[in-house]
Amino acid sequence: MSFKAALAGGLAALTSFASAALADPVVWTVKGPHASIAIVGSTVAVPADGRWRTAALHDAAAKAEEIWFITPFGLPSPFAAIHILALIQTKGSLPEGQSLSAKLSPQGRADLAKLSARDGVPMAKLERMTPWNAQITLTLADRKRDGTVHGLPVERYVVETAPHAAKRGFDRLDDDLKILMALPEQEQVYNLEESMHRLADPGENPRYGKAWADGDLGWIERERDQRLRQAAPVTYRTMQLEPRARWVEQIARLAEGSKNAIVVVDAANLVGQNGLPAMLRRRGLQVEGP
């Protein structure tokens, strides 16, 4: 069976599951000899009615002795912040004579102007930025505006439910930044425009949050995982597949240990044949869930 056929079959199965069980956020569980590792998705926005705070999610968080995020939870430490700011200041400006707007589509330029005005980031400042720097700057401005700079809703809920659990990060912020900086410029532009579209459209992130809360894995795969894989293959490989492979090994070590843990990652990392649960199963681990 070809890769495309296998992917189509996997997507059909996920869509069938989602259609039959649109109800709650999905919680996967990795079982080890003495430990249980829960894996849950996170999104920028979640349904305001709070229905996503299910018993399964609460129980997974409440029994956790460690909480693992993609990068350290909340704001970086002062030392890490200084290092990251230095990287941005030295590498985040376009060469003299270039402008960010000239690299964008008409819709991208419109979104850039809209976000500049809404979030108070001067256009003159944005015009000098590389696409990756503009993406970080606008995302941070948006998160400061809505309060999620201190953690996304699911992340905060898990931390509040397990206040004594140790907080860990799979990756370092500065390492992720270096990967972002090394992407081909055309993919940087694509990533920026996708990010601006989601920030500028008031319904886009809530749609993602609703799909997550409904357990609609098919929607998440089509709209987040599949689109990125097709439009920005280098981004997909270096910022999705390769990190997930590292996370699989860390989760395998956790499963061999003695501490219960919960893993919280963006929900797009959990769907399809390249999703974390599928990769863990191929690694030979026992994974409960769809």
N, C-alpha and C positions, 0 to 999 in steps of 0.2 A: 504494500500500500504506500502511495506517495505521501510526502510530508503534508502537502495541501489536502489530500484526501483524509489523512489522519486528523489534521486540524479541523476540517469540516465536520468529521464525525464527532470529535470532542466537543465542538461548539454546539452541534445538534443535541448531544446528550445534556450539556449544561442548560441549553434553552429548555429542553423538556423538563429537567429538574426544576428550573426556575418557575416554569409555568405551573407546575404541580405544587410548589411549596413557597409561593410568594407570601411570606409572613414575617420572618424575623431575620436579623443579621446572622450570618453563618459563623459558627464557632467550630474550628477544627481542633482536634486533640491528638497529640503525639504521645503514645504510651511507651514508657521505658520500664525497666525492672523495678525501679523504686521512685520514679518521678513521672509527673504528668505535665506536658507542655501545651498550653492552649495557644491558639493562633487566631487573631481577630483582625479585621480590616478597620481602617480609619479613613474618614473623608473630611474635607474642609468644612462642609455644612451637613447637618443632620436634621431630620424632621423635628419641628418645634414642639410637637405633642409629647415627645419623650418616650414614645412607644418602643424605641430601639433599646431602651434599658431593660432588657429581658432578664429572666431568671438565669438563663444559661450564661449570658455575658457577666452578670453579677457574680455568679458562683465561680466562674473561671478567674475573675479578677480577685475575688475575696480570698481564695486559697493560694494565691501566688506569693512566693517568697522573693522572686525576682521579676522585674518588668523589663523587657527588652524592646527598644525602639530602633529605628533605622539609624538615627544619630542621637546623641545625648539629649534628653528631654529638656525643654525650655530653652532659655538663653545660654549661649556658650560661656565658659569661664572667662575671666578677664584676660588670661594669657592667650587662650584660643581666639578670643575676639580680636586682640591686637594682631595676631598672626594673620587672621582672615582679612582684616581691614588693610593690612600691608599688601597682601596679594591683590586685593581689589584695586587699591590705589596705584600699584605699579603696573598691573596688567589689564586694567578694566577700561582704558580709554582707547578710542579709535585713533589711527594715524592722522596727522594734520591734513586737513583738506577733505576728510570724509565725514559724513553725517549718518546718524542712525536712520533717519527718515528715508534717505535715499536707498536703503537696503530693504525697505518694507513694501508690502503691497498697499494699494489704496485703503483697503479695510484696516490693515495694520497701522497705517498713519492715522486713521480716524480714531482707532482704539487708543493709540499712544496719546493723542491730544486729549481725549476724554479722561483717561486715567491721570494724566498730568494735572488737569484742572481739578478733578475730583479729590485726589489725594495730596495735592499741594507739592508735587515734585516738579520743579521748573523745567520747561521744555529745553531751555538752553543747556541745562545740566544733562538731560537725557540724550540730547543730540550728540554729545561727546562720548557717550558710553558704547562699549561693545554690546552686542545683543545679550550675551549671558549676564553682563553686569546690569543692564536695564531690567532683565527678567527678575533678578534678585531684588533690585531696588524697588520695583513696582509691587512685587509680592510682599516684601516686608512692609511697605507703606499700607497696603491693603490689610495686612494682618494687625498692624498697629491700630488701624481705623476700627476694625471689628473685634479687637481684643484677643484674637487667636495667636498673637505673637508669643503668648505664654503657654501655648499648647492647644491642639485641636480638641473638639468636644469629646471624642472617644478617648483620647489620651488622658485628658483631665479626669474623666469619669473613672478610668482604670486606676489612676494615681490616688484619687480620693477614696476609692473602694478598698485599696490595699496601701494605706498610708505608711506602713512599716516595711514594705517591700523595697529591696535595693533596686535602683534604676540603672540600667546598662544601655549602651549603644553598640550596635553592630559595627558601624562605620564612624570615621572621624569627619567632621565638617570640612576641614581643610583638604582632606583627600578627595571628598566629593566635589569640592570647588575646583580642584585641579583637573578632575575628569571633565567637568563642565567647560572649563576654559579650553581644553584640548579638542573639543568637538569641531567638526567642519563648520565653517561659517554658515553655509546654507542650512544646516541643521540647527545651529544656534538661532537663526532667524525664524525657522519653523517653530521651534520650542517657545520663543518669545511671543510669536503671534498667537499660538495656541493658548499660552498662559494669559495674554492680554484679553483674548476672546472670553475666557472663563471669568476673568476679573471684571470685565465690562458688562457682561450679560448677567443680570440679577437672577436669572432662572437656571443658569448652567450648573453651578455647584450644588444648589438644592436638588436638581435632578439626579446628580451623582449620589448625593446623600440618601435620597429616597430609594434609589436602586439598591444601595448597600443595605438600608434598613429593611427592605422587602426581600432580601436574599436573592435579588435578581442578578445572578452571576453572568448570564448571557449578555445583558445590557452593558455591564462593566467591561466584559471582554471586547465587545464590539466597539464601544465608544472610547475606551481608554487604552487597553492593551493592543488591540489589533490595529487601530489607527496609528499609534506610535511605531509599531513594528514595521508597517508599510511605508510610512512617510519619513521616518528618521531611523534607519537601521543601525547606524553607529551609536546613536543615543540609546537605542533599545538594547544593544549588546553590552555597552560599557556601563550604562546606568540602571539596567534592569537585570539582564541575564547573569552577568558576571557577579554583581553583588549578591543576587539570590543564591548562586552557587556557594559563596562564602557563608551566607546565613544558614544554608542547609547543614554545613559542617558544624557550625556552632550549635545549632539546634540538636544535632546528633549527639554532641558532647553533653548538652544539657540533659537529654533523655537518658544518658548513661549515668548521670549523677543522682543526687538524692534530694534535690530541691525542686519543688513545683515552681513553674514559671509561666508567664503569659507574654506572648510576642505580639506587638502592635505595629503593623506596617500599613502603608497605603493599600487600600483594597484592590487596586489594579495589580498588585504583586501576587494575588492569590487565585487568579482565574486562569483557566485554560491549561493546555499541555505544558506550557512554560511557567505556570504558576508555582508558588512555593509548595502547596500540598502535593501536586503531581511530582515535583522534583524530589520531595522527601520520600514519596512512595518508591520512586525509581532508585533511591538510595538504599531501600530495603527497610525503611522504618514503618511501624504500624501507625497509620493515620486514620482517625475516626472523623467522618464528615463526608460531604459529597465529593 
